[in-house]
Each structure stands twice: as C-alpha cells, then as structure tokens.
Amino acid sequence: MTTLIDSVYEKLHEEIVSGNLLPGQRLHISQLASHYQVGLSPIREALSRLLATELVTAISQKGFRVAPVSLADLNDIYTTRAHVEALALRLSIEEGNDEWEANIIATYHRLAKFELEHNIKDIEDYKEWEIRHRAFNLALISACGLKHLLRIQHQLYNLTERYRRQWLTAGIKQLDGLPYAKEQKKIMDAALARNEELVTKLLRKHYENAIKIIGSYFLKHNLFDQTCFGV
C-alpha cells in the first residue's frame, strides 16, 4: 500500500531525474510542502530517503540540495555500472536456466516491438519505453543470484537515468523514435550464446559510447554549468 511519504518520495525522485529540480538546487522543505500540499514531516522523510539514492545531498545544519552533475560523475557512474553489470551478467550466464533465457527473449521482444510500432513523441511515450528498457536490462542479470549486487546495480541504473533521460528526450524531437533495441540485440545474442567474453566486451563498449555521447550533449548545451547553488 502506497503511503503519503512514498508518494512524495516518488514525485521528488521524478522531478530530480527529469531535471525539473536543478542540480545543486536548495530544497526548501516549507516550499516543497506547499507545492505538494502536504505537511513538513512527509517532505523531511522523503528527502532523508532520497539521500540513500545519492540524488540528494545533505547540507550541514542547513537542509538538503539536489546532487550536482558533472562529466567526472557521469564517467564514474557509467564505468562503475559497466563493471557491476559485467560481473552480474557473467554470473547469470553461468547460473541461468531456460526460464532466464525465455525472460530475456520476452523482454527484448517487448522493447523492440514498442520501438517498431511507436514514434516516441512525448515524455509519457518515453516513460513506457523506459519501463520496457529497464525490464530487459534486469532480465539479463537476474540470474546472478546476488541480491546485494542487484541492489547496487539498481541504484547505479537510477543515477544514469538522470543523465540519459535529458539526452534521449531531447533527441525525441529529432529522431523517429528511439532505435535502441538494435544495439541491445547484440548483447542479448551473446548472452544467450553463453559467450562471456563477447558479452562483456559489448557491454563495456555500450557504456563507453554512452559516456561519450551523453557527455558531449551535456557539454554542448552547458548542462554541467547549470548547477544551481542559489539559496
């Protein structure tokens, strides 16, 4: 059952990931309470929970801010994620059964089908695409058998989403949908073939390209410079 705190947490999380709350922006509890029409306590609790996601940082004796963004942070997150997922994927290849393979194929099909049949024109289309993308990503590593490894991967995934969404949603205005699944198919095929060396190589190349492309986009549009430290 969703509580009031859960609801506020999800709304704040979405506003940070979408960029509506700017990197470095001071999060005034009273202003947020007024904005969401709730009391001060649910805001405080939701912000405290967001600290664990690293999307929010604490200011000593002064409250909270949205975590800053930087090229170094982008590189760190994606590089760490590549190492974590490479390990999880190798373990999944070793431990995965027929059900694991079937889930990979099914989630890939849903992602590729959506891309084939839809032109992603707005944020709601993007969110549906992201649900299917996340499901495929998780299916690949789901058989690793290590819940703490999956928890770490989940946190890293959410941190990369903060960068990826701004880049992809900007591209929606220019691209005929998001032909993303074609690249993912190579990773899927290597995983199903149980080729650990190839799948690790493809995965790391995928994230190296993400760093290069997203980093270039943020630099070109001065998005790293928009970090807001006003009070």
C-alpha positions as CSV (number, residue, x, y, z in Angstrom):
1,M,0.0,0.0,0.0
2,T,1.4,3.4,-1.0
3,T,1.8,5.8,1.8
4,L,1.9,9.6,1.7
5,I,5.7,9.5,2.2
6,D,6.0,7.0,-0.7
7,S,4.0,9.3,-2.9
8,V,6.1,12.4,-2.1
9,Y,9.3,10.4,-2.5
10,E,8.2,9.3,-6.0
11,K,7.3,12.8,-7.0
12,L,10.6,14.3,-5.8
13,H,12.5,11.5,-7.4
14,E,10.8,12.1,-10.7
15,E,11.4,15.9,-10.6
16,I,15.1,15.4,-9.9
17,V,15.5,12.8,-12.7
18,S,13.6,14.8,-15.2
19,G,15.6,18.0,-14.4
20,N,12.7,20.0,-13.1
21,L,14.6,20.4,-9.9
22,L,18.1,21.6,-11.0
23,P,21.4,20.1,-9.9
24,G,22.6,21.9,-6.8
25,Q,19.2,23.5,-6.1
26,R,18.4,24.1,-2.5
27,L,15.4,22.0,-1.4
28,H,13.3,24.2,0.9
29,I,11.1,21.9,3.0
30,S,8.4,24.5,3.5
31,Q,8.3,25.4,-0.2
32,L,8.1,21.7,-1.2
33,A,5.3,21.1,1.4
34,S,3.3,23.9,-0.1
35,H,4.0,22.7,-3.6
36,Y,2.8,19.2,-2.9
37,Q,0.1,20.3,-0.4
38,V,1.4,18.1,2.4
39,G,2.9,18.6,5.8
40,L,6.5,19.2,6.6
41,S,7.1,15.7,8.1
42,P,6.5,13.7,4.8
43,I,8.8,16.1,2.9
44,R,11.6,15.6,5.5
45,E,11.2,11.8,5.5
46,A,11.1,11.6,1.7
47,L,14.3,13.8,1.4
48,S,16.0,11.6,4.0
49,R,15.2,8.6,2.0
50,L,16.5,10.2,-1.2
51,L,19.9,10.7,0.5
52,A,20.4,7.0,0.1
53,T,19.9,7.2,-3.7
54,E,22.6,9.9,-4.0
55,L,20.2,12.1,-6.0
56,V,20.0,14.4,-2.9
57,T,22.8,15.6,-0.7
58,A,22.6,17.0,2.9
59,I,23.9,20.4,3.8
60,S,25.3,20.5,7.3
61,Q,22.7,22.1,9.6
62,K,21.0,23.7,6.6
63,G,18.9,21.0,4.9
64,F,19.1,19.4,1.5
65,R,20.2,20.1,-2.1
66,V,19.8,18.3,-5.4
67,A,23.0,16.4,-6.1
68,P,25.2,18.2,-8.7
69,V,26.1,16.8,-12.1
70,S,29.5,16.7,-13.8
71,L,31.4,15.0,-16.5
72,A,33.5,13.2,-13.9
73,D,30.4,12.0,-12.2
74,L,28.9,10.8,-15.5
75,N,32.1,8.8,-16.2
76,D,32.3,7.4,-12.7
77,I,28.7,6.2,-12.7
78,Y,28.7,4.5,-16.1
79,T,32.2,3.0,-15.6
80,T,31.1,1.5,-12.3
81,R,27.9,0.3,-13.7
82,A,29.8,-1.4,-16.5
83,H,31.9,-3.3,-14.1
84,V,29.0,-4.3,-11.8
85,E,26.8,-5.4,-14.7
86,A,29.6,-7.3,-16.4
87,L,30.0,-9.4,-13.2
88,A,26.3,-9.9,-12.8
89,L,25.9,-10.9,-16.4
90,R,28.8,-13.4,-16.2
91,L,27.2,-15.0,-13.2
92,S,23.8,-15.0,-14.9
93,I,25.3,-16.8,-17.9
94,E,26.8,-19.4,-15.6
95,E,23.6,-19.9,-13.5
96,G,20.8,-19.0,-15.9
97,N,18.3,-21.7,-17.0
98,D,15.7,-21.9,-19.7
99,E,13.4,-19.5,-17.7
100,W,16.2,-16.9,-17.7
101,E,16.7,-17.3,-21.4
102,A,12.9,-17.0,-22.1
103,N,12.6,-13.9,-19.9
104,I,15.5,-12.2,-21.9
105,I,13.8,-13.0,-25.2
106,A,10.4,-11.9,-24.0
107,T,11.5,-8.5,-22.5
108,Y,13.7,-7.8,-25.6
109,H,10.7,-8.5,-27.8
110,R,8.5,-6.1,-25.9
111,L,11.2,-3.4,-26.1
112,A,11.9,-3.9,-29.9
113,K,8.1,-4.1,-30.6
114,F,7.4,-0.8,-28.9
115,E,10.2,0.9,-30.8
116,L,9.0,-0.6,-34.1
117,E,5.4,0.4,-33.6
118,H,5.7,3.8,-31.8
119,N,7.2,7.1,-32.6
120,I,8.2,8.4,-29.1
121,K,6.9,12.0,-29.2
122,D,6.4,12.9,-25.6
123,I,7.5,12.1,-22.0
124,E,4.7,9.6,-21.5
125,D,5.9,7.6,-24.5
126,Y,9.4,7.8,-23.2
127,K,8.4,6.5,-19.8
128,E,6.7,3.4,-21.3
129,W,9.9,2.9,-23.4
130,E,12.0,3.2,-20.2
131,I,9.8,0.6,-18.4
132,R,10.5,-1.9,-21.2
133,H,14.2,-1.0,-21.4
134,R,14.6,-1.5,-17.7
135,A,12.8,-4.8,-17.8
136,F,15.2,-6.1,-20.5
137,N,18.3,-4.7,-18.6
138,L,17.2,-6.5,-15.5
139,A,16.3,-9.8,-17.3
140,L,19.9,-10.1,-18.5
141,I,21.4,-10.0,-15.0
142,S,18.5,-11.5,-13.0
143,A,20.1,-15.0,-12.6
144,C,23.3,-13.8,-10.9
145,G,21.9,-14.9,-7.5
146,L,23.3,-12.0,-5.6
147,K,20.7,-9.6,-4.2
148,H,23.2,-7.0,-3.0
149,L,24.8,-6.9,-6.4
150,L,21.4,-6.3,-7.9
151,R,20.6,-3.6,-5.3
152,I,23.9,-1.8,-6.2
153,Q,23.1,-2.1,-9.9
154,H,19.6,-0.7,-9.4
155,Q,21.0,2.4,-7.7
156,L,23.5,3.0,-10.5
157,Y,20.8,2.5,-13.1
158,N,18.7,5.3,-11.5
159,L,21.8,7.6,-11.4
160,T,22.5,7.0,-15.1
161,E,18.8,7.6,-15.8
162,R,19.2,11.2,-14.6
163,Y,21.7,11.9,-17.4
164,R,20.2,9.6,-20.1
165,R,16.7,10.9,-19.9
166,Q,17.7,14.5,-20.7
167,W,19.7,13.4,-23.7
168,L,17.1,10.9,-25.0
169,T,14.1,13.2,-24.5
170,A,15.9,16.0,-26.4
171,G,16.6,13.5,-29.2
172,I,12.9,12.6,-29.4
173,K,12.3,15.9,-31.1
174,Q,14.7,15.0,-33.9
175,L,14.6,11.2,-34.2
176,D,11.8,8.9,-35.5
177,G,11.5,7.1,-32.2
178,L,14.4,5.5,-30.4
179,P,16.0,2.7,-32.4
180,Y,17.9,1.5,-29.3
181,A,17.0,-2.2,-29.3
182,K,19.2,-3.0,-32.4
183,E,22.3,-2.4,-30.3
184,Q,20.8,-4.3,-27.4
185,K,20.2,-7.4,-29.6
186,K,23.9,-7.9,-30.0
187,I,24.2,-8.1,-26.2
188,M,21.2,-10.5,-26.0
189,D,22.5,-12.8,-28.6
190,A,26.0,-13.0,-27.0
191,A,24.3,-13.7,-23.6
192,L,22.1,-16.5,-25.0
193,A,25.1,-18.0,-26.7
194,R,26.8,-18.0,-23.3
195,N,29.7,-16.1,-24.7
196,E,31.0,-14.3,-21.6
197,E,34.0,-12.7,-23.3
198,L,31.9,-11.2,-26.1
199,V,29.0,-10.1,-24.0
200,T,31.4,-8.3,-21.5
201,K,33.1,-6.6,-24.4
202,L,29.8,-5.4,-26.0
203,L,28.5,-4.2,-22.6
204,R,31.6,-2.1,-21.8
205,K,31.6,-0.7,-25.4
206,H,27.9,0.2,-24.9
207,Y,28.6,2.2,-21.8
208,E,31.8,3.8,-23.2
209,N,29.7,5.1,-26.1
210,A,27.0,6.3,-23.6
211,I,29.6,8.4,-21.7
212,K,30.9,9.9,-24.9
213,I,27.5,10.7,-26.4
214,I,25.8,11.9,-23.3
215,G,28.9,13.8,-22.1
216,S,29.1,15.6,-25.4
217,Y,25.5,16.5,-25.3
218,F,25.7,18.0,-21.8
219,L,28.9,19.9,-22.7
220,K,27.4,21.3,-25.9
221,H,24.3,22.5,-24.1
222,N,26.1,23.7,-21.0
223,L,24.1,21.4,-18.8
224,F,27.0,20.8,-16.4
225,D,27.2,24.6,-16.0
226,Q,23.6,24.9,-14.9
227,T,24.3,23.5,-11.4
228,C,22.3,25.9,-9.2
229,F,23.8,26.8,-5.8
230,G,21.4,29.6,-5.0
231,V,19.8,29.7,-1.6
